Amino acid sequence: MEGLLATWYARNTLKSLADYRATAQRIAANLPPHAAVLEVAPGPGYLAIELAKLGAYRITGLDISQSFVRIATENAARAGAVVDFRQGEAAALPFAGDSFDLVVCRAAFKNFTDPLGALREMHRVLRPGGRALVIDLRNDASDEAIDDIVDQMNLSAFDSFMTRVIFKHSLRKRAYSREELAQMFAATPFGAGHFDETSLGFEIRLVKRP
Ligand SMILES: C[S@@+](CC[C@H](N)C(=O)[O-])C[C@H]1O[C@@H](n2cnc3c(N)ncnc32)[C@H](O)[C@@H]1O
């Protein structure tokens, strides 16, 4: 996502800031002080920025989109948050092994061209005992579940229509089933993950075994 599309996404998702904040609070509740956190594919950076406000963490965000790296950097400066946003590819993370306590990836895993490569890279950069959290849409999310979430986004009539179309005709088609995700995790050193399910998606917790 680049240019106007990235700007459009950033503007729309800003209206869901409370949701990013709630996710950041749940993450912070289990995070050691001064933890090193990597968000893979942070887009406009709202989750990383909300997390940065909650503790003395060292937070890095890595996104393939130049536009999002610029937008996220501007958003962090505006919020007075310190997050190092960089451009790069999820399947080729430019970080040393064993360097993060937590890797988080929200609403992006289904977009990766090399999802297994991305998982292997998340595992490599985690320190032993470190955790990964993958949050994404499920491929069997119902039209009703999508309509409900879009209704909660507070969007204009046009943006609401476009968001519904994108969810139903693009994102859901790219999304994985629980079985597909479990198979992918099993094919990486993470092994099995712990799944929490909602009507819209999954939250999967993975651990790099010591
Ligand atoms: C729908 S956005 C989600 C952004 C953010 N995580 C959020 O929750 O709002 C998907 C993001 O994945 C990024 N992305 C897609 N493929 C990528 C890849 N191979 N490596 C890194 N980032 C990627 C896009 O640039 C975009 O920022």
The ligand as an SDF file (V2000), in Angstrom:
LIG
                    3D

 27 29  0  0  0  0  0  0  0  0999 V2000
   -3.7770   -3.8470    6.4550 C   0  0  0  0  0  0  0  0  0  0  0  0
   -2.2140   -3.1400    6.8090 S   0  0  0  0  0  0  0  0  0  0  0  0
   -2.1160   -3.3940    8.5760 C   0  0  0  0  0  0  0  0  0  0  0  0
   -1.3270   -2.3180    9.2250 C   0  0  0  0  0  0  0  0  0  0  0  0
   -1.2910   -2.3670   10.7660 C   0  0  0  0  0  0  0  0  0  0  0  0
   -0.6690   -3.5760   11.2450 N   0  0  0  0  0  0  0  0  0  0  0  0
   -2.6490   -2.2110   11.3580 C   0  0  0  0  0  0  0  0  0  0  0  0
   -3.0660   -3.0640   12.1450 O   0  0  0  0  0  0  0  0  0  0  0  0
   -3.3150   -1.2100   11.0820 O   0  0  0  0  0  0  0  0  0  0  0  0
   -1.0810   -4.3470    6.1820 C   0  0  0  0  0  0  0  0  0  0  0  0
    0.3700   -3.9080    6.2810 C   0  0  0  0  0  0  0  0  0  0  0  0
    1.2380   -4.9560    5.8560 O   0  0  0  0  0  0  0  0  0  0  0  0
    2.3330   -4.3550    5.2020 C   0  0  0  0  0  0  0  0  0  0  0  0
    3.0230   -5.4180    4.4350 N   0  0  0  0  0  0  0  0  0  0  0  0
    2.4870   -6.1730    3.4490 C   0  0  0  0  0  0  0  0  0  0  0  0
    3.4070   -7.0600    2.9970 N   0  0  0  0  0  0  0  0  0  0  0  0
    4.5400   -6.8810    3.7450 C   0  0  0  0  0  0  0  0  0  0  0  0
    5.8160   -7.5120    3.7720 C   0  0  0  0  0  0  0  0  0  0  0  0
    6.0900   -8.5060    2.9380 N   0  0  0  0  0  0  0  0  0  0  0  0
    6.7310   -7.0890    4.6530 N   0  0  0  0  0  0  0  0  0  0  0  0
    6.4290   -6.0500    5.5120 C   0  0  0  0  0  0  0  0  0  0  0  0
    5.2370   -5.4090    5.5300 N   0  0  0  0  0  0  0  0  0  0  0  0
    4.2900   -5.8250    4.6610 C   0  0  0  0  0  0  0  0  0  0  0  0
    1.6800   -3.2690    4.3860 C   0  0  0  0  0  0  0  0  0  0  0  0
    2.5770   -2.3120    3.8920 O   0  0  0  0  0  0  0  0  0  0  0  0
    0.7060   -2.7150    5.4030 C   0  0  0  0  0  0  0  0  0  0  0  0
    1.3100   -1.7380    6.2060 O   0  0  0  0  0  0  0  0  0  0  0  0
  1  2  1  0
  2  3  1  0
  2 10  1  0
  3  4  1  0
  4  5  1  0
  5  6  1  0
  5  7  1  0
  7  8  2  0
  7  9  1  0
 10 11  1  0
 11 12  1  0
 11 26  1  0
 12 13  1  0
 13 14  1  0
 13 24  1  0
 14 15  1  0
 14 23  1  0
 15 16  2  0
 16 17  1  0
 17 18  1  0
 17 23  2  0
 18 19  1  0
 18 20  2  0
 20 21  1  0
 21 22  2  0
 22 23  1  0
 24 25  1  0
 24 26  1  0
 26 27  1  0
M  CHG  2   2   1   9  -1
M  END
$$$$
